[in-house]
Structures are given as C-alpha cells and as structure tokens.
C-alpha cells in the first residue's frame, strides 16, 4: 500500500465518520450522502490505486541509449 492510497483511504474514512456523526446528531438524512460518497471514494481508491506486484518487468530495466556508449 503506497502513501497516496493510504491518504485517500484515511480521508474517505474521515468523510464517512463525519457524515455518520452529523447524520445521527442532527437527524438530517442528507448527511447520508457523505457516508455514501466516502464509501464510494474508498472503494474506488482501493480497487484502482493498488500498486503493481514487485519484480522485474520490462519497464524496470534501465534505458539504454546507443549514442552514450563510447568504445
């Protein structure tokens, strides 16, 4: 789990908690939107923000430039 993903999940959890607390304390149902949007944001970040598996891939090799090679 990388830093931006952690930050997004923490922010989404904060939005869900604030929405739930305001919904319960004020008895206004439109704070449920905070809960729903926080959950959607958290799920979207979890499924799209995962890091690639570690290991050697084609893009992990250093670039080779033929003009840089001197005999």
DSSP file (Angstrom, degrees, kcal/mol; ACC not computed):
  #  RESIDUE AA STRUCTURE BP1 BP2  ACC     N-H-->O    O-->H-N    N-H-->O    O-->H-N    TCO  KAPPA ALPHA  PHI   PSI    X-CA   Y-CA   Z-CA
    1    1 A X              0   0    0      0, 0.0     2,-0.1     0, 0.0    49,-0.1   0.000 360.0 360.0 360.0 126.1    0.0    0.0    0.0
    2    2 A X     >  -     0   0    0     47,-0.3     4,-2.2     1,-0.1     5,-0.2  -0.386 360.0-100.3 -93.5 172.4    1.5    3.3   -1.1
    3    3 A X  H  > S+     0   0    0      1,-0.2     4,-2.6     2,-0.2     5,-0.2   0.910 117.5  48.6 -60.3 -50.1    1.3    6.7    0.5
    4    4 A X  H  > S+     0   0    0      1,-0.2     4,-2.3     2,-0.2    -1,-0.2   0.870 111.4  51.6 -61.3 -34.8   -1.4    8.3   -1.7
    5    5 A X  H  > S+     0   0    0      2,-0.2     4,-2.3     1,-0.2    -1,-0.2   0.921 110.3  48.5 -66.5 -42.5   -3.6    5.3   -1.3
    6    6 A X  H  X S+     0   0    0     -4,-2.2     4,-2.4     1,-0.2    -2,-0.2   0.923 111.7  50.0 -61.2 -43.9   -3.3    5.4    2.5
    7    7 A X  H  X S+     0   0    0     -4,-2.6     4,-2.4     1,-0.2    -1,-0.2   0.898 110.9  49.2 -63.0 -40.5   -4.1    9.1    2.4
    8    8 A X  H  X S+     0   0    0     -4,-2.3     4,-2.5     2,-0.2    -1,-0.2   0.908 111.8  48.1 -65.7 -41.7   -7.1    8.6    0.2
    9    9 A X  H  X S+     0   0    0     -4,-2.3     4,-2.4     2,-0.2    -2,-0.2   0.887 111.9  49.5 -67.6 -37.9   -8.4    5.8    2.5
   10   10 A X  H  X S+     0   0    0     -4,-2.4     4,-2.3     2,-0.2    -2,-0.2   0.923 112.8  47.4 -65.1 -43.8   -7.9    7.9    5.6
   11   11 A X  H  X S+     0   0    0     -4,-2.4     4,-2.3     2,-0.2    -2,-0.2   0.905 112.1  49.6 -64.6 -40.9   -9.7   10.9    4.0
   12   12 A X  H  X S+     0   0    0     -4,-2.5     4,-2.2     2,-0.2    -1,-0.2   0.907 111.0  49.6 -64.6 -40.8  -12.6    8.6    2.9
   13   13 A X  H  X S+     0   0    0     -4,-2.4     4,-2.6     1,-0.2    -2,-0.2   0.898 109.5  52.3 -63.9 -39.4  -12.9    7.1    6.4
   14   14 A X  H  X S+     0   0    0     -4,-2.3     4,-2.8     2,-0.2     5,-0.2   0.918 109.2  49.3 -61.4 -43.7  -12.9   10.6    7.9
   15   15 A X  H  X S+     0   0    0     -4,-2.3     4,-2.5     1,-0.2    -2,-0.2   0.900 111.7  49.2 -63.6 -40.7  -15.8   11.7    5.5
   16   16 A X  H  X S+     0   0    0     -4,-2.2     4,-2.4     2,-0.2    -2,-0.2   0.930 113.3  46.1 -64.5 -44.9  -17.8    8.6    6.4
   17   17 A X  H  X S+     0   0    0     -4,-2.6     4,-2.7     2,-0.2     5,-0.2   0.930 114.2  47.2 -65.4 -45.1  -17.3    9.2   10.1
   18   18 A X  H  X S+     0   0    0     -4,-2.8     4,-2.7     1,-0.2     5,-0.3   0.921 113.2  49.6 -62.9 -42.8  -18.2   12.9    9.9
   19   19 A X  H  X S+     0   0    0     -4,-2.5     4,-2.1    -5,-0.2    -1,-0.2   0.907 112.7  46.7 -61.9 -41.8  -21.2   12.1    7.8
   20   20 A X  H  X S+     0   0    0     -4,-2.4     4,-2.3     2,-0.2     5,-0.2   0.921 113.4  48.0 -67.1 -43.4  -22.4    9.4   10.2
   21   21 A X  H  X S+     0   0    0     -4,-2.7     4,-2.7     1,-0.2     5,-0.2   0.930 114.7  45.4 -64.1 -44.8  -21.9   11.6   13.3
   22   22 A X  H  X S+     0   0    0     -4,-2.7     4,-2.3    -5,-0.2     6,-0.5   0.864 111.8  53.1 -67.4 -34.4  -23.7   14.6   11.7
   23   23 A X  H  X S+     0   0    0     -4,-2.1     4,-1.3    -5,-0.3     5,-0.3   0.916 114.4  41.3 -65.4 -42.7  -26.5   12.4   10.5
   24   24 A X  H  < S+     0   0    0     -4,-2.3    -2,-0.2     2,-0.2    -1,-0.2   0.917 119.3  43.4 -72.2 -43.3  -27.1   11.0   14.0
   25   25 A X  H  < S+     0   0    0     -4,-2.7    -2,-0.2    -5,-0.2    -3,-0.2   0.854 125.0  31.5 -75.8 -33.8  -26.7   14.2   15.9
   26   26 A X  H  < S-     0   0    0     -4,-2.3    -1,-0.2    -5,-0.2    -3,-0.2   0.642  92.6-137.3 -97.6 -15.2  -28.7   16.5   13.6
   27   27 A X     <  +     0   0    0     -4,-1.3     2,-0.6    -5,-0.3    -4,-0.1   0.813  55.4 141.3  60.4  31.7  -31.2   13.9   12.4
   28   28 A X    >   -     0   0    0     -6,-0.5     3,-1.4    -5,-0.3    -1,-0.2  -0.931  44.9-153.7-105.7 121.7  -30.9   15.2    8.8
   29   29 A X  G >  S+     0   0    0     -2,-0.6     3,-2.1     1,-0.3     4,-0.3   0.693  84.1  77.1 -70.7 -19.1  -30.9   12.4    6.2
   30   30 A X  G >  S+     0   0    0      1,-0.3     3,-1.1     2,-0.2     4,-0.3   0.652  79.7  71.9 -71.2  -9.9  -28.9   14.4    3.6
   31   31 A X  G X> S+     0   0    0     -3,-1.4     4,-1.1     1,-0.2     3,-0.6   0.624  79.1  77.4 -73.8 -11.7  -25.7   13.6    5.7
   32   32 A X  H <> S+     0   0    0     -3,-2.1     4,-2.5     1,-0.2    -1,-0.2   0.767  81.2  68.1 -64.8 -23.7  -26.1   10.1    4.4
   33   33 A X  H <> S+     0   0    0     -3,-1.1     4,-2.9    -4,-0.3     5,-0.3   0.887  95.8  53.8 -61.5 -38.8  -24.7   11.4    1.2
   34   34 A X  H <> S+     0   0    0     -3,-0.6     4,-2.4    -4,-0.3    -1,-0.2   0.916 109.2  48.2 -59.9 -43.7  -21.4   11.9    3.0
   35   35 A X  H  X S+     0   0    0     -4,-1.1     4,-2.2     2,-0.2    -2,-0.2   0.940 114.4  44.8 -64.0 -47.4  -21.4    8.3    4.1
   36   36 A X  H  X S+     0   0    0     -4,-2.5     4,-2.5     1,-0.2    -2,-0.2   0.933 115.3  46.6 -64.8 -46.8  -22.2    7.0    0.6
   37   37 A X  H  X S+     0   0    0     -4,-2.9     4,-2.5     1,-0.2    -1,-0.2   0.870 111.6  51.8 -66.2 -35.7  -19.7    9.2   -1.2
   38   38 A X  H  X S+     0   0    0     -4,-2.4     4,-2.4    -5,-0.3    -1,-0.2   0.907 111.5  46.9 -65.2 -40.8  -17.0    8.3    1.3
   39   39 A X  H  X S+     0   0    0     -4,-2.2     4,-2.6     2,-0.2     5,-0.2   0.907 113.0  48.7 -66.9 -41.6  -17.6    4.6    0.8
   40   40 A X  H  X S+     0   0    0     -4,-2.5     4,-2.5     2,-0.2    -2,-0.2   0.911 113.0  48.2 -64.7 -41.7  -17.6    5.0   -3.0
   41   41 A X  H  X S+     0   0    0     -4,-2.5     4,-2.5     2,-0.2    -2,-0.2   0.927 112.7  48.0 -64.3 -45.1  -14.4    7.0   -2.8
   42   42 A X  H  X S+     0   0    0     -4,-2.4     4,-2.2     2,-0.2    -2,-0.2   0.917 113.9  46.0 -62.8 -44.3  -12.7    4.5   -0.5
   43   43 A X  H  X S+     0   0    0     -4,-2.6     4,-2.5     2,-0.2     5,-0.2   0.903 112.7  50.7 -65.7 -40.9  -13.8    1.5   -2.7
   44   44 A X  H  X S+     0   0    0     -4,-2.5     4,-1.9    -5,-0.2     5,-0.3   0.903 111.9  47.3 -63.5 -40.3  -12.7    3.3   -5.9
   45   45 A X  H  X S+     0   0    0     -4,-2.5     4,-2.0     2,-0.2    -2,-0.2   0.891 112.1  50.8 -66.9 -38.9   -9.3    4.1   -4.4
   46   46 A X  H  < S+     0   0    0     -4,-2.2     4,-0.3    -5,-0.2    -2,-0.2   0.925 116.2  39.0 -66.1 -44.3   -8.9    0.5   -3.1
   47   47 A X  H  < S+     0   0    0     -4,-2.5    -1,-0.2     1,-0.2    -2,-0.2   0.783 127.8  31.3 -80.8 -26.0   -9.7   -1.1   -6.4
   48   48 A X  H  < S+     0   0    0     -4,-1.9    -2,-0.2    -5,-0.2    -3,-0.2   0.634 113.4  58.3-104.9 -16.0   -7.9    1.3   -8.7
   49   49 A X  S  < S+     0   0    0     -4,-2.0   -47,-0.3    -5,-0.3   -44,-0.2   0.255  70.5 126.1-103.0  13.9   -5.0    2.5   -6.6
   50   50 A X        -     0   0    0     -4,-0.3     2,-0.2    -3,-0.1    -4,-0.0  -0.407  60.5-116.9 -71.5 148.3   -3.2   -0.7   -5.8
   51   51 A X        -     0   0    0      1,-0.1    -1,-0.1    -2,-0.1     3,-0.1  -0.483  31.3-101.1 -82.5 156.2    0.4   -0.9   -6.6
   52   52 A X        -     0   0    0     -2,-0.2    -1,-0.1     1,-0.1     2,-0.0  -0.366  48.3 -89.2 -71.0 153.7    1.8   -3.4   -9.2
   53   53 A X        -     0   0    0      1,-0.1    -1,-0.1    -2,-0.1     2,-0.1  -0.350  47.6-110.9 -63.2 145.2    3.4   -6.5   -7.9
   54   54 A X        +     0   0    0     -3,-0.1     2,-0.2     2,-0.0    -1,-0.1  -0.441  68.1  89.9 -77.9 152.8    7.1   -6.2   -7.3
   55   55 A X  S    S-     0   0    0     -2,-0.1     2,-0.5     2,-0.0     5,-0.0  -0.772  81.8 -49.8 143.6 171.5    9.5   -8.0   -9.5
   56   56 A X        +     0   0    0     -2,-0.2     2,-0.3     3,-0.0    -2,-0.0  -0.616  59.7 169.0 -79.3 123.5   11.5   -7.4  -12.7
   57   57 A X    >   -     0   0    0     -2,-0.5     3,-1.1     1,-0.0     4,-0.4  -0.751  50.3 -98.3-123.9 173.6    9.4   -6.2  -15.5
   58   58 A X  G >  S+     0   0    0     -2,-0.3     3,-0.8     1,-0.3    -2,-0.0   0.850 123.3  51.0 -62.8 -34.1   10.2   -4.8  -18.9
   59   59 A X  G 3  S+     0   0    0      1,-0.2    -1,-0.3     4,-0.0     4,-0.1   0.570  97.7  68.1 -82.3  -7.3    9.8   -1.2  -17.7
   60   60 A X  G <  S+     0   0    0     -3,-1.1    -1,-0.2     2,-0.1     2,-0.2   0.582  78.2  96.9 -88.9  -8.3   12.1   -1.8  -14.7
   61   61 A X  S <  S-     0   0    0     -3,-0.8     2,-0.1    -4,-0.4     3,-0.1  -0.528  85.7-105.2 -76.2 146.3   15.2   -2.2  -16.8
   62   62 A X        -     0   0    0     -2,-0.2     2,-0.2     1,-0.1    -1,-0.1  -0.410  40.1-103.4 -68.3 148.2   17.4    0.9  -17.3
   63   63 A X        -     0   0    0     -2,-0.1     2,-0.5    -4,-0.1    -1,-0.1  -0.470  31.4-148.2 -71.8 140.9   17.1    2.6  -20.6
   64   64 A X        -     0   0    0     -2,-0.2     2,-0.5    -3,-0.1     3,-0.1  -0.954   9.1-166.6-114.4 127.5   20.0    2.0  -23.0
   65   65 A X    >   -     0   0    0     -2,-0.5     3,-1.4     1,-0.1     4,-0.5  -0.956  12.8-152.7-112.6 120.3   21.0    4.7  -25.4
   66   66 A X  G >  S+     0   0    0     -2,-0.5     3,-1.0     1,-0.3    -1,-0.1   0.824  94.6  59.9 -62.6 -30.5   23.4    3.6  -28.2
   67   67 A X  G 3  S+     0   0    0      1,-0.2    -1,-0.3    -3,-0.1    -3,-0.0   0.691  97.4  61.3 -72.4 -16.6   24.8    7.1  -28.6
   68   68 A X  G <  S+     0   0    0     -3,-1.4     2,-0.6     2,-0.0    -1,-0.2   0.657  82.5  94.8 -82.0 -15.7   26.0    7.0  -24.9
   69   69 A X    <   -     0   0    0     -3,-1.0     2,-0.4    -4,-0.5    -5,-0.0  -0.656  57.1-169.9 -82.7 120.0   28.3    4.0  -25.5
   70   70 A X              0   0    0     -2,-0.6    -2,-0.0     1,-0.1    -3,-0.0  -0.908 360.0 360.0-109.2 137.9   31.8    5.0  -26.2
   71   71 A X              0   0    0     -2,-0.4    -1,-0.1     0, 0.0    -2,-0.0   0.510 360.0 360.0 -74.3 360.0   34.4    2.4  -27.4
